[in-house]
């Protein structure tokens, strides 16, 4: 019994040890339970924050997607290459106007939209201000849902960077800068001409606020800004094709024409030697593309026949350097045909001249167009090598194109006569005269010539009272049509329309004279208040029925001769339509520009002689094209599309 009682009991030390062990075990268990509970709670909280951070990232991504959609709208696409966001706007500064998309003035068929057709300059649509303001850097928190100002999801654009393809940053540059390394030239000659791609990098911070918790996420993304055809997909433009569509982008029309065309008989372009470069512009700025003749496409006209179009269609015709550097001018092939105006004299079949010129007041003419095959009179010559400088004008009393000494009053006579002494110039009698109602703004005079030799002297041609057309009308001619070289100057003058304009006129027609409100593209104006053209059935002036100043002196040549032209101290200013002729343009002197007018020719050679050549070419269609003509009625300019390129993101900011 004693041993049993001893075996069921124990010492106090033994019993105290067991209690400590039990307490320790219970404490460890309690810590484990607490740790598991804490971990579960932290996991739940972490998951909640992770979801909110992901929502903040989604807000930033959604804002970037909206940015791409907004900037890819047609009105906004030029903002993708603006160089800085300060020029994102609807203002009229040179930099802001430069960011108007030229494609917005056309419809889907490539026709100028009616309400925009006659605007000067063309009425390009403005960027959409309300849309683009959301993406200006540091412009405040923007609600992701614009219809809900209390949206707990907001974003702010932290930065927008414009990058070259090399990822070097570029800015808007200075309008008119000619430095070939400048950002302005890069934008005008590389990006807008479709020659290069750029990048735009946008950094956005998205924010989500829920249950008094705010999460943010920063996302940066780059877009490749790729040029494409107006109103079309990418296309095989003159430089690089950025998409699968190989159809060439066609040339901008400006009411159906373009002022610079070569290769009309298989010829090409020769940049010449001697350096100096060239500067070719129209009313809106630098020309980086022009037309070459890619064949008729089966259409009828004066260009039909066997013509080697390979130099044009192979896209090998290119002027490689503008004055100061740059990418030059690319000639793009286009199929078309043209019927040029003809010389057809109104003269009685049995009339025999007995004097050196026809005086219609003494011998009234019969208004009768005769067939060119039986043309009379024969061709005439103009030779100024003897007798000094000359002044040429239309006499409104004699109704005759006359040539006098430079004072306009002495040694006067007809511009040219044929071998029988008959005047080779005539006033068209098949159109209303300036005195009829409704009147035509000018008389119109046609002259049939073989050549026009300045002989080292100056010639002044006054178009104040007549539209003057010179027809070098000998298909077999291969010599020099006109030589404005050496010390010769070809001066184009124009004074106010009326019965007694300033005489002799001394106002030389400039490309632009803002102080006088007159320039090469100025519309005729008989009253100083309104255009003097004919009106249509609704009483609205019809632009096709009156002439710009640029339309008042035209030269047509159907042979394969040469024009050698140099604007030295005066601008050589006329439209030259010579589909088989060769043209030499020379620089030098202080004329600015050296030449202005349309150039529709076979081949063109630049001979700067170390001097820069400045050429100004109207973008509008010539007036002899019939109303509604679809010749060249297509689009040449590019706009752009932002394509996703790279991205990076960070969270918990």
Number of C-alpha atoms within 10 A of each C-alpha: 6 6 7 8 9 10 9 7 9 10 8 8 8 9 11 10 10 10 11 11 11 10 11 11 12 12 12 11 12 12 12 12 12 12 12 12 12 12 12 12 12 12 12 12 12 12 12 12 17 15 13 22 23 19 20 28 27 18 26 29 22 16 26 23 12 16 17 18 13 19 22 20 14 22 21 25 24 23 23 26 26 22 24 17 21 12 18 26 22 15 12 11 11 12 20 19 16 18 25 24 24 22 24 20 18 21 13 11 11 19 19 24 15 11 10 16 16 14 10 7 10 16 17 18 17 20 25 17 12 9 14 17 14 23 27 18 17 12 12 14 15 20 21 22 13 11 8 10 12 10 14 14 25 24 28 24 25 18 16 20 18 24 22 21 14 9 13 11 15 20 19 23 17 13 14 12 12 17 14 16 12 15 22 23 24 23 22 20 22 20 21 21 24 25 19 19 20 24 25 24 18 21 22 27 26 33 29 22 17 11 5 5 9 16 22 24 25 24 24 21 18 22 20 21 27 23 29 24 23 27 18 13 18 24 22 19 26 23 13 13 20 19 13 10 15 13 13 17 26 26 23 26 24 21 22 23 23 25 22 22 24 28 31 26 24 21 25 23 21 15 17 16 13 13 17 20 27 25 23 21 18 19 16 11 12 18 22 24 21 23 27 31 32 23 26 18 11 10 13 13 13 13 20 17 11 9 16 16 20 17 19 25 18 11 16 15 24 21 19 14 17 24 19 14 17 20 18 21 24 22 27 27 28 24 17 19 21 15 13 17 12 12 22 21 24 19 20 15 12 6 11 13 15 10 11 15 20 25 16 15 10 8 10 11 15 12 14 15 16 16 11 11 7 10 16 21 21 18 23 25 19 17 14 17 12 10 11 14 20 20 23 24 25 25 14 15 9 13 17 24 25 19 25 19 18 17 13 18 12 11 12 14 17 21 23 25 24 19 12 14 18 23 28 24 30 22 23 18 17 11 12 17 17 19 12 9 9 13 16 19 25 25 25 24 21 22 26 29 24 23 24 20 17 25 21 18 20 20 22 24 22 27 26 25 24 24 22 26 22 21 24 26 21 17 12 10 18 14 14 18 23 20 21 25 19 13 13 21 24 24 21 23 20 23 18 18 20 16 13 10 13 14 13 18 21 14 14 19 25 21 25 14 12 9 6 7 8 17 17 25 20 17 19 24 19 15 11 10 7 11 19 25 23 20 17 11 8 7 8 10 16 15 18 18 15 21 23 19 21 26 25 24 21 20 16 22 26 19 21 21 23 22 23 18 23 29 29 24 18 23 25 25 28 23 24 22 21 28 28 25 28 25 24 18 23 25 26 20 14 12 18 20 24 26 28 26 25 26 23 25 25 24 23 24 17 22 26 23 16 13 17 24 28 25 23 26 24 24 23 19 21 21 14 11 17 12 12 10 12 15 19 22 22 23 23 23 23 27 29 29 22 21 15 15 13 11 13 10 15 12 16 16 11
